[in-house]
Amino acid sequence: MSKTLSKDSGQSLLISVLILVFLLASIPAIIFLLQTTTKHSVMSLTRKYARDLAGQGVSYAMQQLSSAFILPGDGGPPPSCPAPPSYRSYIVNTGRYTVTNGSYTISCAPPLSPPDYAATVLSEGYFQDASSKVQAIVSPLTLGILWPNNTGVSAALQLKIPPAGSGILDVNWGPVAVTDAVTPWTVSGNMDTQRYPRKFCKTAIIGGVPRSCTAYDPTDNKEYWCNVSFEAGPSIDLPTYKSWAIGTSSVYSPVLYTGGASSVPSVPSSPCSSSDWLCPGWSLTHPIVQGNGYYNTGGGGAVYVFDANPYAGGSDYILPPAALASTGHPVIYVDGNVEFQNAALDFGRTGGGAVIIVGDLTLGNKSAASGLSLNSVYVSATAPVEYPFDASWPCAGSQGTTCDPGWSGSDQPIMLGFLYVTGNLTILPGSNVRILGAVRVDGQLTIGAGATFHVNYDDEVNHWIRTTQMQLQIDSLKEISAD
């Protein structure tokens, strides 16, 4: 019995000794592991601080550029930002570290690749022995939204409130932003079922396709962002546009209708005076005179009608090439209510060309064949991101270049440029209206029964829009290898 106990005790002692030896041998490894883990944690933390400093450098550069940014055509983006080569900054981690000194360097340059309305900001942050370098592409925010981190989204269509009417809204190649909604946005047609383009709204987005839009799940990060907070783009610079309109020459004058009918009739097909019983309410005898691009209805319910001059042999209201040649910024600006009955307005992609209506605008009363005959249109470089669930979108694969969209007849756009309506925009029932460029409506967009309102986005048109202040947005931000 004692021999058995002695044998067991010896085995237990041997096991204890072996465990002790193993633990003693493991201590250096454990210490090394702890040191390595701590070192990696410190390195990760210092690198994070360095990247935060690089981000501060981007913000500082944007502040500088906001006061010096120049649009293409007016001299190009600035080659450098007016900042010292090294700017001191501080990081505070409350309760754990004292104030620690860091720094960052910044430089600005024209874009590394098109588009030419952007600028490149390179910022490198330094914290202790760590550094981080980021590259940001920044551009003017005009139509669109701005997130709290200064990342922006440029919009094809910016509305203050959701669209109304039973007609169809169809926006391609760029997103839609509803900036001040108090009622849900009901989406229909292909924009709903095929889930394009990106949609940004401060309230719920409703359609046949379920969209969460709850406070805890407001986005799928692909197609919709609803019940979210963002800042709308800055105000449009109306005084500048008015001055450009006054300087735009050779514009065919519209007809002023003062008849007071609830819907404006078609423009008379033969010359007549305001007293002629054949054309009551029409105030201009010969609307084929050419003047500048600014008009004022004088109020009182009068409506300016931009239409063809049928008896002059025309088929559309066309902005003559002479207007484009006379100024770098062709503009039609109207104080009052307007209707386009037939139109073919080509303001070009650059130069700030626009139609500005300080009042209400009605579109849609046009002949089937009216509009711009375009067989080569530019497709925005960012177009693919608007179609996360639809690979067969119009002109797929042609982003950043041109394609023939196959538009004909009533599909042809009535305008290339920027359209801004401070009041209501109405698309008449049964009509098919397309605008190529960018559109902003501050009042109510109403699309009549059986009508379709198409907007095909052009990012150059968007970034040429003049606003009351230069506000920059971050189009993209990524970390790159340090030199």
For each residue, the residues with C-beta under 8 A, 3 or more apart:
1: 4 5
2: 5 6
3: 6 7
4: 1 7 8
5: 1 2 8 9
6: 2 3 9 10
7: 3 4 10 11
8: 4 5 11 12
9: 5 6 12 13
10: 6 7 13 14
11: 7 8 14 15
12: 8 9 15 16
13: 9 10 16 17
14: 10 11 17 18
15: 11 12 18 19
16: 12 13 19 20
17: 13 14 20 21
18: 14 15 21 22
19: 15 16 22 23
20: 16 17 23 24
21: 17 18 24 25
22: 18 19 25 26
23: 19 20 26 27
24: 20 21 27
25: 21 22 28 29
26: 22 23 29 30
27: 23 24 30 31
28: 25 31 32
29: 25 26 32 33
30: 26 27 33 34
31: 27 28 34 35
32: 28 29 35 36
33: 29 30 36 37
34: 30 31 37 38
35: 31 32 38 39
36: 32 33 39 40
37: 33 34 40 41
38: 34 35 41 42
39: 35 36 42 43
40: 36 37 43 44
41: 37 38 44 45
42: 38 39 45 46
43: 39 40 46 47 130
44: 40 41 47 48
45: 41 42 48 49
46: 42 43 49 50 127 128 129 130
47: 43 44 50 51 127 130 132
48: 44 45 51 52
49: 45 46 52 53 91 100 102 125 127 130
50: 46 47 53 54 102 125 126 127 130 131 132
51: 47 48 54 55 125 132 134 479
52: 48 49 55 56 91 125
53: 49 50 56 57 89 91 102 103 104 125 126 127 132
54: 50 51 57 58 104 123 124 125 132 133 134
55: 51 52 58 59 123 125 134
56: 52 53 59 60 89 104 123 125
57: 53 54 60 61 87 104 105 106 121 123 124 125 134
58: 54 55 61 62 106 121 123 134 136 474 477
59: 55 56 62 63 150
60: 56 57 63 64 83 87 106
61: 57 58 64 65 81 83 106 108 121 123 136
62: 58 59 65 66 121 138 150 472 474
63: 59 60 66 67
64: 60 61 67 68 81 82 83 108
65: 61 62 68 69 78 81 108 119 121 138 472
66: 62 63 69 469 470 471 472
67: 63 64 470
68: 64 65 78 81 82
69: 65 66 77 78 119 140 470 472
70: 74 75 76 77 78
71: 74 117 140 463 464
72: 76 77 116 117 350
73: 328 350 351 464
74: 70 71
75: 70
76: 70 72 110 116
77: 69 70 72 109 110 111 116 117 118 119
78: 65 68 69 70 81 108 119
79: 108 109 110
80: 107 108 109
81: 61 64 65 68 78 106 107 108 121
82: 64 68
83: 60 61 64 87 106
84: 87
85: 105
86: 103 104 105
87: 57 60 83 84 103 104 105 106
88: 101 102 103
89: 53 56 102 103 104
90: 99 100 101 102
91: 49 52 53 99 100 102 127
92: 97 99 100
93: 96 97
94:
95:
96: 93
97: 92 93 100
98:
99: 90 91 92
100: 49 90 91 92 97 127 128
101: 88 90
102: 49 50 53 88 89 90 91 125 126 127 128
103: 53 86 87 88 89 125 126
104: 53 54 56 57 86 87 89 123 124 125 126
105: 57 85 86 87 123 124 126
106: 57 58 60 61 81 83 87 121 122 123 124
107: 80 81 121 122 123
108: 61 64 65 78 79 80 81 119 120 121 122
109: 77 79 80 112 119 120 122
110: 76 77 79 116 119 120
111: 77 114 115 116 118 119 120 137
112: 109 120
113:
114: 111 381 400
115: 111 118 139 381 459 460 463
116: 72 76 77 110 111
117: 71 72 77 139 140 459 460 463 464
118: 77 111 115 137 138 139 475
119: 65 69 77 78 108 109 110 111 137 138 139
120: 108 109 110 111 112 135 136 137 138
121: 57 58 61 62 65 81 106 107 108 135 136 137 138
122: 106 107 108 109 133 134 135
123: 54 55 56 57 58 61 104 105 106 107 133 134 136
124: 54 57 104 105 106 131 132 133 134 482
125: 49 50 51 52 53 54 55 56 57 102 103 104 131 132 133 134
126: 50 53 102 103 104 105 130 131
127: 46 47 49 50 53 91 100 102 130 131
128: 46 100 102
129: 46
130: 43 46 47 49 50 126 127
131: 50 124 125 126 127 482
132: 47 50 51 53 54 124 125 479 482
133: 54 122 123 124 125 479 480 481 482 483
134: 51 54 55 57 58 122 123 124 125 477 478 479 480
135: 120 121 122 477 478 479 480
136: 58 61 120 121 123 474 476 477
137: 111 118 119 120 121 474 475 476 477
138: 62 65 118 119 120 121 472 473 474 475
139: 115 117 118 119 152 154 463 472 473 475
140: 69 71 117 463 467 470 471 472 473
141: 144 146 152 154 233 234 467 471 472 473
142: 154 233 234 438 462 463 465 467
143: 154 155 156 157 158 177 233 438 440 462 465
144: 141 152 153 154 155 158 175 177 232 233 462 473
145: 152 153 155 177 179 200 230 231 232 233
146: 141 150 151 152 230 231 232 233 471 473
147: 150 151 152 153 230 231
148: 229 231
149: 474
150: 59 62 146 147 472 473 474
151: 146 147 473 474 477
152: 139 141 144 145 146 147 473 474 475
153: 144 145 147 175 177 198 200 473
154: 139 141 142 143 144 174 175 459 462 463 473 475
155: 143 144 145 158 174 175 176 177 200 233 438 462
156: 143 171 172 173 174 175 176 197 438 439 455 456 457 462
157: 143 169 171 174 176 177 438 439 440 441 455
158: 143 144 155 176 177 179 232 233 439 440 441
159: 162 163 176 177 178 179 440 441 445
160: 178 179 180 181 441 442 443
161: 178 180 181 182 183 444
162: 159 178 181 183 184 185 186 201 203
163: 159 169 185 444 445 446 447
164: 444 445 446 447
165: 427 446 447 448 449 451
166: 447 448 449 450
167: 427 429 447 448 449 450 451 452 453
168: 188 189 190 447 451 452 453
169: 157 163 176 188 189 191 445 447 452 453 455
170: 189 190 191 452 453 454 455
171: 156 157 174 175 176 191 197 454 455 456 457
172: 156 196 197 383 386 393 394 454 455 456 457
173: 156 197 379 380 383 386 394 395 456 457 458
174: 154 155 156 157 171 197 380 382 383 386 438 455 457 459 462
175: 144 153 154 155 156 171 197 198 199 200 386
176: 155 156 157 158 159 169 171 197 198 199 200
177: 143 144 145 153 155 157 158 159 200 201 232
178: 159 160 161 162 181 185 199 200 201 202 203
179: 145 158 159 160 202 230 232
180: 160 161 202 232
181: 160 161 162 178 184 185 201 202 203
182: 161 203
183: 161 162 203
184: 162 181 203 204 205 206
185: 162 163 178 181 199 201 203 204 205 206 226
186: 162 206 207
187: 191 192 199 205 206 207
188: 168 169 191 192 207 208
189: 168 169 170 192 193 452
190: 168 170 193 194 196
191: 169 170 171 187 188 194 195 196 197 199
192: 187 188 189 195 207 208 209
193: 189 190 208 209
194: 190 191 387 389 390
195: 191 192 209 222 223 388 389 390
196: 172 190 191 223 386 387 388 389 390 393
197: 156 171 172 173 174 175 176 191 223 386 387
198: 153 175 176 222 223 224 225 385 386
199: 175 176 178 185 187 191 205 223 224 225 226
200: 145 153 155 175 176 177 178 224 225 226 228 230
201: 162 177 178 181 185 204 205 224 225 226 227 228
202: 178 179 180 181 226 227 228 229 230
203: 162 178 181 182 183 184 185 226 227
204: 184 185 201 211 213 226 227
205: 184 185 187 199 201 211 213 224 226
206: 184 185 186 187 211
207: 186 187 188 192 211
208: 188 192 193
209: 192 193 195
210:
211: 204 205 206 207 220 224 226
212: 217 218 219 220 226
213: 204 205 217 218 224 226 227
214: 217 218 227
215: 218 227
216:
217: 212 213 214
218: 212 213 214 215 225 226 227 228
219: 212 224 225 226 228
220: 211 212 223 224
221:
222: 195 198 388 389
223: 195 196 197 198 199 220 388 389
224: 198 199 200 201 205 211 213 219 220
225: 198 199 200 201 218 219 228
226: 185 199 200 201 202 203 204 205 211 212 213 218 219
227: 201 202 203 204 213 214 215 218
228: 200 201 202 218 219 225
229: 148 202
230: 145 146 147 179 200 202
231: 145 146 147 148
232: 144 145 146 158 177 179 180
233: 141 142 143 144 145 146 155 158 467 471
234: 141 142 467 468 469 471
235: 467 468 469
236: 241 356 420 440 465 466 467 468
237: 240 241 466 467 468
238: 241 242 356 358
239: 242 243
240: 237 243 244 466
241: 236 237 238 244 245 331 333 354 356 466
242: 238 239 245 246 294 333 356
243: 239 240 246 247
244: 240 241 247 248 293 327 329 330 331 333 352
245: 241 242 248 292 293 294 331 332 333 356
246: 242 243 292 293 294
247: 243 244 292 326 327 329
248: 244 245 251 292 293 323 326 327 329 330 331 332
249: 290 291 292 322 323 326 327
250: 290 320 322 323 326
251: 248 290 291 292 293 319 320 323 332
252: 287 288 289 290 309 317 318 319 320
253: 284 287 288 289 290 291 295
254: 287 295 304 305 306 307 317 338
255: 267 282 283 284 287 304 305 307
256: 282 283 284 297 302 303 304 305
257: 264 265 281 282 283 302 303 304 305 339
258: 281 282 283 300 301 302
259: 264 265 280 281 282
260: 281 301
261: 264 265 281
262:
263:
264: 257 259 261 303 305 339 341 362 365
265: 257 259 261 281
266: 269 307 341 365
267: 255 282 287 305 307 308 310 341
268: 271 272 278 279 282
269: 266 310 311
270: 278 310 311
271: 268 285 286 311
272: 268 276 278 279 282 285
273: 276 285
274: 279 281 282 283 284 285
275:
276: 272 273 279 280
277: 280
278: 268 270 272
279: 268 272 274 276 282
280: 259 276 277
281: 257 258 259 260 261 265 274
282: 255 256 257 258 259 267 268 272 274 279
283: 255 256 257 258 274 302
284: 253 255 256 274 287
285: 271 272 273 274
286: 271 289
287: 252 253 254 255 267 284 309
288: 252 253 309 312
289: 252 253 286
290: 249 250 251 252 253 320
291: 249 251 253
292: 245 246 247 248 249 251
293: 244 245 246 248 251 323 330 331 332 333
294: 242 245 246 333 334
295: 253 254 304 332 333 334 335 336
296: 334 335 336
297: 256 300 302 303 304 334 335 336 337 359
298: 302 336
299: 302 336
300: 258 297
301: 258 260 337
302: 256 257 258 283 297 298 299 336 337
303: 256 257 264 297 336 337 338 339
304: 254 255 256 257 295 297 334 336 337 338 339
305: 254 255 256 257 264 267 338 339 340 341
306: 254 317 332 338 339 340 341 343
307: 254 255 266 267 317 340 341 342
308: 267 314 315 316 317 341 342 370
309: 252 287 288 312 313 314
310: 267 269 270 314 315
311: 269 270 271
312: 288 309
313: 309
314: 308 309 310 317 318
315: 308 310 342 367 369 370
316: 308 342 343 344 370 371
317: 252 254 306 307 308 314 340 341 342 343 344 345
318: 252 314 344 345
319: 251 252 323 324 330 332 344 345 346 347
320: 250 251 252 290 323
321: 324 325
322: 249 250 325 326
323: 248 249 250 251 293 319 320 326 327 330
324: 319 321 327 330 347 348 351 353
325: 321 322
326: 247 248 249 250 322 323 330
327: 244 247 248 249 323 324 330
328: 73 351 352
329: 244 247 248 351 352 353
330: 244 248 293 319 323 324 326 327 347 348 351 353
331: 241 244 245 248 293 347 352 353 354 355 356
332: 245 248 251 293 295 306 319 345 354 355 356
333: 241 242 244 245 293 294 295 355 356 358
334: 294 295 296 297 304 338 356 357 358 359
335: 295 296 297 358 359
336: 295 296 297 298 299 302 303 304 358 359
337: 297 301 302 303 304 357 359 360 361 362 423
338: 254 303 304 305 306 334 357 359 360 361 362
339: 257 264 303 304 305 306 361 362 363 365
340: 305 306 307 317 343 361 362 363 365 366 414
341: 264 266 267 305 306 307 308 317 365 366
342: 307 308 315 316 317 365 366 367 370
343: 306 316 317 340 366 370 371 414 415
344: 316 317 318 319 370 371 372 414 415
345: 317 318 319 332 355 372 414 415 416 417
346: 319 372 415 416 417
347: 319 324 330 331 351 353 354 355 415 416 417 418 437
348: 324 330 351 353 416 417
349: 378 416 437 458 460 461 464
350: 72 73 460 464
351: 73 324 328 329 330 347 348 464
352: 244 328 329 331 418 464 465 466
353: 324 329 330 331 347 348 416 417 418
354: 241 331 332 347 417 418 419 420 465
355: 331 332 333 345 347 415 417 418 419 420
356: 236 238 241 242 245 331 332 333 334 420
357: 334 337 338 360 361 419 420 421 422 423
358: 238 333 334 335 336 422 423
359: 297 334 335 336 337 338 421 422 423
360: 337 338 357 421 423 424 425 426 443
361: 337 338 339 340 357 419 421 423 424 425 426
362: 264 337 338 339 340 365 425 426 428
363: 339 340 414 425 426 427 428 431 433 453
364: 426 427 428 429 430 431 432 433 448 451
365: 264 266 339 340 341 342 362 428 431
366: 340 341 342 343 370 371 410 414 431 433
367: 315 342 370
368: 409 410
369: 315 409 410 412
370: 308 315 316 342 343 344 366 367 412 414
371: 316 343 344 366 410 411 412 413 414 434
372: 344 345 346 412 413 414 415 416 436
373: 412
374: 377 405 407 412 413 416 436
375: 404
376: 402 403 404
377: 374 395 402 403 404 405 436 456
378: 349 401 402 458 460
379: 173 383 395 398 399 400 401 402 403
380: 173 174 383 399 400 457 458 459
381: 114 115 399 400 459
382: 174 385 386 399 459
383: 172 173 174 379 380 386 387 393 395 399 457
384: 387 393 396 399
385: 198 382 388
386: 172 173 174 175 196 197 198 382 383 393
387: 194 196 197 383 384 390 391 393 396
388: 195 196 222 223 385
389: 194 195 196 222 223
390: 194 195 196 387 393
391: 387 396
392: 396
393: 172 196 383 384 386 387 390 396
394: 172 173 405 456
395: 173 377 379 383 398 399 403 405
396: 384 387 391 392 393
397:
398: 379 395 401 402 403
399: 379 380 381 382 383 384 395
400: 114 379 380 381
401: 378 379 398
402: 376 377 378 379 398
403: 376 377 379 395 398
404: 375 376 377
405: 374 377 394 395 456
406:
407: 374 411 412 413 434
408: 411 412
409: 368 369 412
410: 366 368 369 371 431 432
411: 371 407 408 432 434 454
412: 369 370 371 372 373 374 407 408 409 434
413: 371 372 374 407 416 434 435 436 454 456
414: 340 343 344 345 363 366 370 371 372 433 434 435
415: 343 344 345 346 347 355 372 419 435 436 437
416: 345 346 347 348 349 353 372 374 413 436 437 458 461
417: 345 346 347 348 353 354 355 437 461
418: 347 352 353 354 355 437 438 439 440 461 462 464 465
419: 354 355 357 361 415 435 437 438 439 440
420: 236 354 355 356 357 439 440 441
421: 357 359 360 361 424 425 440 441 442 443
422: 357 358 359 442 443
423: 337 357 358 359 360 361 442 443
424: 360 361 421 441 443 444 445 446
425: 360 361 362 363 421 441 443 444 445 446
426: 360 361 362 363 364 446 448
427: 165 167 363 364 431 433 445 446 447 448 451 452 453
428: 362 363 364 365 431 448 451
429: 167 364 448 449 450 451
430: 364 448 449 450 451
431: 363 364 365 366 410 427 428 448 451 452
432: 364 410 411 451 452 454
433: 363 364 366 414 427 451 452 453 454
434: 371 407 411 412 413 414 454 455 456
435: 413 414 415 419 439 454 455 456
436: 372 374 377 413 415 416 456 458 461
437: 347 349 415 416 417 418 419 456 457 458 461 462
438: 142 143 155 156 157 174 418 419 455 457 458 461 462 465
439: 156 157 158 418 419 420 435 455
440: 143 157 158 159 236 418 419 420 421
441: 157 158 159 160 420 421 424 425 444 445
442: 160 421 422 423
443: 160 360 421 422 423 424 425
444: 161 163 164 424 425 441
445: 159 163 164 169 424 425 427 441 453
446: 163 164 165 424 425 426 427
447: 163 164 165 166 167 168 169 427 451 452 453
448: 165 166 167 364 426 427 428 429 430 431 451
449: 165 166 167 429 430
450: 166 167 429 430
451: 165 167 168 364 427 428 429 430 431 432 433 447 448
452: 167 168 169 170 189 427 431 432 433 447
453: 167 168 169 170 363 427 433 445 447
454: 170 171 172 411 413 432 433 434 435
455: 156 157 169 170 171 172 174 434 435 438 439
456: 156 171 172 173 377 394 405 413 434 435 436 437
457: 156 171 172 173 174 380 383 437 438 462
458: 173 349 378 380 416 436 437 438 461 462
459: 115 117 154 174 380 381 382 462 463
460: 115 117 349 350 378 463 464
461: 349 416 417 418 436 437 438 458 464 465
462: 142 143 144 154 155 156 174 418 437 438 457 458 459 465
463: 71 115 117 139 140 142 154 459 460
464: 71 73 117 349 350 351 352 418 460 461
465: 142 143 236 352 354 418 438 461 462
466: 236 237 240 241 352
467: 140 141 142 233 234 235 236 237 470 471
468: 234 235 236 237
469: 66 234 235
470: 66 67 69 140 467
471: 66 140 141 146 233 234 467
472: 62 65 66 69 138 139 140 141 150
473: 138 139 140 141 144 146 150 151 152 153 154
474: 58 62 136 137 138 149 150 151 152 477
475: 118 137 138 139 152 154
476: 136 137
477: 58 134 135 136 137 151 474
478: 134 135
479: 51 132 133 134 135
480: 133 134 135
481: 133
482: 124 131 132 133
483: 133
